[in-house]
Amino acid sequence: MAVKIGIPFVSFIIPTYNADRYLAQCLLSIRKQRYPKNRYEILVIDGGSTDQTIAIGRKFRATILSNPSRDAESGKSIGIRKAKGEIIALVDSDNELVEPKWLEIMMQPLIDDPKIFGVESPWYVRKSDPSI
């Protein structure tokens, strides 16, 4: 990663509701990123899950926040307000960052050009994914 300035602190914002089927893989993919572990936080904003979502979040050392409204947009808003990061990464609980350099790639345009305020992830597809 060709960093011209300090490495920005990133807040991963993940709204959840009964997401135990997917959340562990999502959080594992974040923890596998080639980005300094002390330069990001993971906020799981939960809408009252009744499954193992909160336990999974804690297992991966995510900060758990409550979302009384239960919808994803409110969860994102709560997470953004509580985030400590200079950069916000909105990730859905069923997303997986399939490349360990995903965060490095996403950060580089923001580091290179201070006029850029956001980037959108390209869709990475696993070889085993169907074509649709």
Disulfide bonds with the S-S distance in Angstrom:
none
